[in-house]
Amino acid sequence: MPRISLAFFTVAALCGLTGMGWGTFMGATQHFELAPAHAHLNLLGWVSLSIMGGFYALVGGPPNRLLGWVNFTLSAAGVIVLTPMLALLLAGNEKTIGPMMPFPELTVILGMLCFIANVLLAWRKPAGAVAA
C-alpha cells in the first residue's frame, strides 16, 4: 500500500475515533449543540480522508505524487483546524471565530480540488495500470 494511503487512513482513523468519543459524550450528557461540528469531523475526517486514501491505494498512489501530498496536507489540516473552530463558533463565539472560518473552509475545498485533479490524472494512466 502506498505511504500516502497509510497517511490518509491514519488521520481518518484518528478522526473516526475522536468522532465516536465525541458522539458518545454528547449522547451521555444529552448536549447536542455541537452536533454540526461532530458531523464535519466524521464526514470530512473519517469518511472523506478514507475515500481519498482508498482511491490512492487502488490506483497504486497518486498520479501526481506532489499533488497527492498537497491533497493530504490541505485535507488533513483543514479538518483538524475547521472542526474545533466550528465547535467554538457554535458555542457562541461568532464575532471572534466567524471572520476566520473561510480559511479552514477554503483549505478543505482546495484539498478536494487537488484530489479531483489526481482522479482526473488517473485517466491518463495506461489501460493496464487502472482496472477497466
N, C-alpha and C positions, 0 to 999 in steps of 0.2 A: 504494500500500500504506500502511495506517495506520502512524504512527510507533511505536505500541505494538508492532505486529508486528515492526518492524525492531529494536526494543529486545529483544524476546524472542529473535529469531533471532540477534542479535549475541552475547548471553550464551550462547545454546545452542551456537553455533559455537565459541566460545572453550572451553566445557566439552568439546565433542566433540574439539577439537584437543588439549586438555590430557589427556583420557582416552586418546587414541591414543598420545600420547607416553609417558604413564604405563604403558600396556599394553605398549608396545614395550620400555620399560626393564625391566618385570617379566619379560618373556619373555627378554630378553638376559641378565639376571642370574639367572634361574630362582628368583627370590624372589617368591612369590605370597601372602605373609602379608596383604598389604593389598588383596587382590582384592575383598573386600566393599566397601571404600571406593571403589575404582575403579568397581565396578558401580553404586554410588549416584551417582557423578559422571556416568556415562554415561546412566543411566536418568532420574534426576531433572533433570540438567542438559541433556544433549543431547536426549534423547527428549521428556520432558515439556514442557520450555520450547519446543521446536519445535512440538509439537502445539498448545500454547496460542497461540503466535504464528500458526500456520496457521489456527486457528479464527477468531481475531480478523481475520485478513486476509480470510477467506471471508465473514464477516458484515459486513465494512466497518468494523470497530472494535468495541470492547466496547459492549454496550447501555448500560451504566452506566460512563462514562468514568473517574470517580474509582475505582470498584471495580476496573476493569481495571488501573489503575496501582498500586493497592494489591496486586492479584494479582501483578503483575510484581515489585514491590519485595519482597514476602514470599517469593515463589518463588525469585527470583534470589539474594537474600540468604541464604535458608535453605540453598540448595545450596552457596553459597560458604563458609558457616560450617560446615555439617554435614560436608562431605567431609573437610576436614583434621582436624576433631575426631574423626571416626570413625577416621581413619588413626592418630591419636595413641592412641585407645582400643585399637585392635587391636595397636598396638606395645607395649602393656603399661602404659599409664597409666590403669588403671581407677579408681584412687582419686581422682585429680585431675580426670579428664575425665568419668568415668561420671555423677557427680551433675549435670553441666551439660548432658548430652546431650538431656534433654527440651526444652530451649529451641530449638535449631535444628530438632528434630523437630516441635515444635508450630508453628514458623514455616512449614515446608513444608506442613503439614496445613492451616493457616489460608489459605495461598496457594491450595491446591487447593479449599478451600471457597469462596473468592472467585471462582475460575474456574467452579465449578459454579453459583454464583449467576448469573454472567453468561451461562452456557449456558442456564439456565432463563429468564432475562430475554429472551433472543433469541427465544423462542417468542412473545413479546408483540409483536414487530415485525409490521408489515403484511405480508400474504401476498407481495407483490411484493418486499419487502426481503430476505426469506430464501427461497432457492430451495426449491421444493416437492419 
